[in-house]
């Protein structure tokens, strides 16, 4: 997917998801630490690429299963995107952020893309997340999915 904003192309080739467990004071969000050459050591949400012919919804459900072993049974649109400039290609990357709700922290099975995980409260996640867009999204995700029930129109699965 792509477009233009002035002289800088827009591109959407990846997705992200916040996996939120529980409600209220007991709520936790899953943070993953990336492994490998690209952003190795950075903490953040589940992220991954959209494969050719794949929708963003299918991509994030697949990525969650691959990266964590968690099945996306309650998938929501957050209404948020992480936006960043990718210099080598001179493009603005747009990454939609989805939300997965699970009743409580569940077992996580990491793939090769991450080497650590933590179930964090909001303050821990804000301190831990390496990417500014994900830190900013955290407040809205907490407001719309932890502090209250998500609006029905947001539900995708």
Secondary structure, 3 states (H helix, E strand, C coil): CEEEECCEEEEEEEEEEEEEECCHHHCEEEEEEECCCCCCCCEECEEEECCCCCCHHHHHHHHHHHHHCCCCCCEEEEEEEEEEEEHHHCEEEEEEEEEEEECCCCCCCCCCCEEEEEEECHHHHHHHCCCHHHHHHHHHHHHHHHCCCCCHHHECC
